[in-house]
C-alpha cells in the first residue's frame, strides 16, 4: 500500500498538482485520507525522500523539492541538479579501495552524482552512526563495505530495507538479509587457483586466513579451497588450516592489520605449518596481505620460496609483482566491482533494480615465481 501512496504522490508532482515548495499533508492526514497507519505513510514518504522529491524541515513539515521538467524517471537529484552518494570502507587504506573508488566515481559522474568517502575503522558502532547520519542528511544512497561482525548492525540494515533506502553491499555478503550485493567471484577463483597448485604436484596445501567464521568472503574462498581438493579426490586435513581467530562475536585480533601485527600472526602460522608431521608444500593465503607477511616470515627463517614452500595470495595488490619473490595470486577486478556497485545503486535509486540483486565479477589467476 505504501508504494501505491508514493506513486500517487509522485503522479501529483508530475502533473503540477503539488508544486515546488508546497507542503505535504501531515502523516496523520495522509493516513486518514488513505485509511492506513502512520508507519505505512512514513514508508511512502521515505520513497519520495530517497528520490529527493521532498525534504523535511524540523518542526514545520515535509515540502516538495521541485517539479521535474520532464517526468520523474526515478531521478534522485534535488533542485540544485546535483546529489551525492556515499561509500563506507572498514579501513582507511582498504585493499583495492583506490581502484574501487575510481570505478564508483566514474559511474556516478555520468549521473551527476558526487561521492563522499567514510571510514568505519572496522567498528560496528561507528558504521551504524555513519549510516544513520548519511540517511538523515539527504544522502541519495550508500555503498557499504561491511566491517567485521557486521551482523551487529542488522537493525540499521533491516531498517534501510524496510524504508526502501538505496544501498549496496560490496565484498562481504550478509546472508541473513536480502540486499543488493557486488563482489569478486571468490569461490570459483580460489577453486581454480588451488586446482592449479594440485595439477603442479602440490597435494598438501595449507590455508592461512583471518577467520572462516567471521568474514564471509574468506568463508567463500575456503569453500573454493575445499571444493578443489574434493574435485581432485584429496581428503581435507583440518591440520592444514590456520586461522587467526574463530571468534565471530568479538574478532578483536583481526581488526589490527598493521605490518607488525600481520608478521606476528604469519610467524605463528609458519610455525604451525612447519611443526606438522607432514608439512605443506604450499600455503594458499586468503589475501595478499597475509601471503606477503607469510613470505617475509619464511625468508627470515631461511626457508626458500618456492623451493621449500610455495605461497599464493588473493587480490593482486600493486606490490604483489614487486616482492623479493613475485607473488602468485588472484587478481580482483576492483575497479569493475566499484563500477558495478555504483551502477546497481543508481538503479536502486531510480527504482529499476531489484532489491536483492547479486553481481559476481570474475577474477583472474596470475602466476608468478612464488608458486609457478
BELTA-V86988 format. One line per field, one symbol per residue. ss: DSSP state (H for helix, E for strand, - for the rest). phi: phi as a letter, one per 30 degrees, with the letter a starting at -180 (. if undefined). Layout:
ss: ???
phi: ???
This chain:
ss: -HHHHHHHHHHHHH--------E---HHHHHHHH---HHHHHHHHHHHHH---EEEE---EEEE------------------EEEEEEE-------HHHHHHHHHHHHHH--EEEEEEE----HHHHHHHHHHHHH-----EEE-----HHHHHHHHHHHHH----EEEE----------EEEE-HHHHHHHHHHHHHH-----EEEEE------HHHHHHHHHHHHHHHH------HHHEEE--------HHH----HHHHHHHHHHHHHHHH-------EEEE--HHHHHHHHHHHHH---------EEE--E--HHHHH-----EEEE--HHHHHHHHHHHHHHHHH-------EEEE--EEE--HHH-
phi: .ddddddddddddddidccejdcdeddddddddcibdddddeddddddddchcbbcceickcbddacddbidhidcddedibbbcbbccdbdbdeidddddeddddddddciccbccbcdhhcdddeeddddddedciddlbcccdddhdedcedddddddddhddabdbicdcdcbcbdabaddedddddddddddddcjdcccdbcbdaddcbeddddddddedddddedicddbdddcbcdacdddbdedcddcdddddddddddddeeddddecddcabcddadedddddddddddciddccecadbbbakidededbdebecdacdddeddddddddddddddddicbddbdbcccdcbdccbddad
